[in-house]
Structures are given as structure tokens and as C-alpha cells.
């Protein structure tokens, strides 16, 4: 398709759940003119404890749904899908595909002085996706990873800036800094975590007693999308549209706006 | 099979994950002579966000695994599977089947003065399994249910009796007692929650300013097993054996002993 025509096509974003709406939020700030199609595979969330073959199959299904809506770019806002299905998704897609791990890893390497901490879900930490991506680019960087299982339900409950959030962040980050007291850069390796970035940054600085660079992988993905689209970005003045789809819609009305940072007109239920 | 022969057969327990080990722990206290076969479908946990048809299919697979090991009794230590698959499991089983919901509901009705609170996962609360079971037996009882999504990761982290656990329990239970200040009986409707029963009971009493009866559904299930087996229980003097199986074994060594309350020799990985 010609670039002038494709410019008007939407960007497609998928995630295993609602966390990927933090990527949509970042996209709407960086590329406000773009139309966006979002798909949350909420009926099959989480992907983190499924086999690589299953994650690949589910991810290909999500991508096909987006490609059928003629997106010009696919964004995988799910760390597990990025870690396990990116090659298959790239191969199956006629348009560019951006994963969740690479942009965050690149951003971290751009700012670190040599000591990177990565936090995420058990599934993402178990996949070693971040240490692998970071080590492949700069083997001299020391990477320390920690799973923080309470952060996802904390973000979903909306308890993001109170005493409970503070104590939980403190308990996890004390463990992380015990493993490497010299951490200077902290990657939020889960799309839920941007909701907790305020408390995470505050507590990290408290513990370290010095500034810590926070790399929000949702922001890093939005920047990567802008770079990828280049002159193919839709730079019209009007705000772009947002169409949201999900494979199960229970509790979405309550949770989803917290991640998007604005009200959502509605989710359309789809069966993949 | 003759009762004398079958007496020596094991009891089978399955759950979507490791939480059902609290039922095994209760069983080993109430029926110490019994051999137990445990299966955790950890590769497909949680069942709570899956369709009823899928939950039924997975549950039948778990039960078949146990029946192939010649169990004399099947116990469904998973609230979702109990709520959605009990009829199919009973129909497919030549031996008795005990679900997770009925025993807890019966125990609560036996002690309540008319106001029951039920807490559990989002999936279980959404299924209305407890209000339905309670209402069918005594429509005059007022039932108030609340999902407490942070309790499962809290139990899995082992943060069960500290400031964080206390604050989280307080935040949830204040909401519950606001909805019905006259609650006198609280059902722990999730197999993870017995690990938090201490803090839950203490906080409930703090809020109510009077005693609250705590119904632990794991204990209620063990009592139901004793009643069901009757003279078919194995009352030998030696402690029974425990064989544990799981469909995925990541992090089990760390988490499982917390639920069982004793070390576990090992989990055997199985593919259903």
C-alpha cells in the first residue's frame, strides 16, 4: 500500500489483559493523531504460566485480529508474548511489529552507568527476556531481576499511591538493592507497573539515597512506534480514535480506565 | 470393590494450583492414616477466568488422572471447578466426589445467627457459588460477598502475618462490614486463605468489636471427607503417604510447603 494511504490506518496494540492500555496511553501522548485498535485477551490472561507453543498460538490469533482491521503497525504490549512469540509474529505480519522488551532494554542501556534492575511478573522474570536482551547488547552491564507478584493486583485494585503500595514497594525494592546496591536504572518490565511508577521511584530513591532512573517500558514502546513510523505517522490536528476489544469483559469497566488514564466508551466482546 | 479392599486406596485431591494443599493439610490432621494423591494443574492456573466449558474439560482431566490412581474419594479443592464442574465430575466418577463450596456453606449455616460474609477470588465471587449454595438451604440468611484479589499473591509470597497483610486485610474487611455491619460468620472461600486466617480473624474482630466465626473451607472439606468415608476410612496407626503431581513445577518448591505446612519431598511433573 502507498505510504500516504497507509498513514491513515490505525496502530494495533494487543496484550493478554488490560495492562497494555498503559501503552495506549503513552501512544496517545506521543502520537496523538493516530487511530488505535486495542485487543485484550482477557479470557486467557495471564500468558505467563502457559507453554511457549500456546503463547505463540494465542499471540498469532491476537495479531491476526488486528491485521484484519488493517493496522499499519502491531505493538505487543505483553512481555510474555514478546519474549516467546516475537519471531513468529514478525514472520506472520506484513507490517512492522514492536515488542515490549526491546524498547525498554534499549532505553535502559541509553541511561545506565552499568547497573540495571528489572522488575516484572513471575512469568517475565522466569523467561529471562530482559537479561537476555540487555546482555546481548552490552555484556558488561550488570542486570538484577526480581519478580514482584503483588504489583499487578495492586495496580488493578487502584491502590497505587497509599501506605499499602508504599510498604509493598519497599519490601520488594529492599530485596532488589540488597542483591545489587549499585543499581542506577530500574526498568518497569510489566505493562501494569506504570500505574505504580510514582511510588516505585520514590521508594527506590529512599533506599538508594540517590537518584534512580526509571525506565517505563510503555513510554519506551511509544517512542519506538514514533521512530518506526517516521514520516508514516498520522500528524493531523484532530485526536485519533480508540477502539477497544476484549475476549472477556468482566470487571473491565472498573479496571481499564485506570490503565488508560481516561474514560473508555466501551469494550466490544470478541471471540478469537 | 469391597469396602475392606477400598479402605486402603488413597484419597485424591485436585486443584488448579497449590492452594489445595491446605485441604491436604486439613485431611492429614483429620484422617492421618489416609494415603493422599494431590494434583495441581499449575500449568493452567487460574481457572477463574476461563469459560465453564473449559473449566469442566480441565476438571474432568484432573479427575481422570486421580481415578487412574484408584482413589476411593475425589476432592475438588478449587472453588471455580466446584462451582462449574461438580455435576459433570459426579456423573463421570464411580467414587464419591466432594466439592469446595458445599462443605464451607454447610459449616457457615451451622454457626451463623443470620449474617454471613464470604470472601474469595474474583472468579469465585463472580460465580455466585456461595450465595447460591447458602440461599438454597436457608433463604432467610443474608449473604455479603467480596473479592479480595491481593490475598492470593500475599499467601503465595508468604507475607501472612505482618504489617502489609494486616493493612490489606483491614482495607478489604472494612468494605465487607460496611456492606453488612451485622456479619457474624466469615467464610474463607478460597483454598489460599487458610494461610491468612490468623490476620483475617484478628482484623474482623477489631472491626466488628465482637467475636466473628471464621469458617475455613479447607477444614470443612476435611470434615466432609471423614463423614463421607465413615467406616471406609483408613484408621491404621501409621501416617499415610502423600504423592504430589503438578502440570508445571516452576516455583513449587518455594510456595507449596507454605500451603501444606510441612516439607514436600517432591512434585512429579505430569502432562494431562
Interface residues (C-beta under 8 A of the other chain):
Chain A: X42 X43 X44 X45 X49 X50 X51 X122 X126 X149 X150 X152 X153 X154 X156 X157 X159 X163 X164 X167 X168 X171 X248 X250 X251
Chain B: X42 X43 X44 X45 X49 X50 X51 X122 X126 X149 X150 X152 X153 X154 X156 X157 X159 X163 X164 X167 X168 X171 X248 X250 X251
